[in-house]
Amino acid sequence: MRLENCCVKEIRRGKSPKYAEISNVIVFAQKCNTKYNGIDISLAQYLDETTIKRYPTDEHMQDGDIVINSTGTGTLGRVGIYRNTDNTTKRIKATYIKRNAHRSSSVI
């Protein structure tokens, strides 16, 4: 199956965030997509909430999103599947694929 047939939006790199010491919004960065232990949200940082309008709702991380680390020059790295277990809003800096929720994750 082609990726274009199982995605709900264009595959693209996330926006670079402005960080804060503490906030109610977590930034999902590439370091969260670990080499051996999958996705580790404890490695996330906080977003400066004054910049939250830069991120439309459809860019929030959702259960089942595929995360791909990249250098920004075309080289792809680690791949992980984001699993949201606490319904906390996440933002992303890595490249991501928003899968079509109507497609089985076993197909992807």
Secondary structure, 3 states (H helix, E strand, C coil): CCHHHCECCCCEECCCCCEECCCCCEEECHHHECCCCCECHHHCEEECHHHHHHCCHHHCCCCCCEEEEECCCCCEEEEEECCCCCCCCEEECCEEECECCCCCCCCC
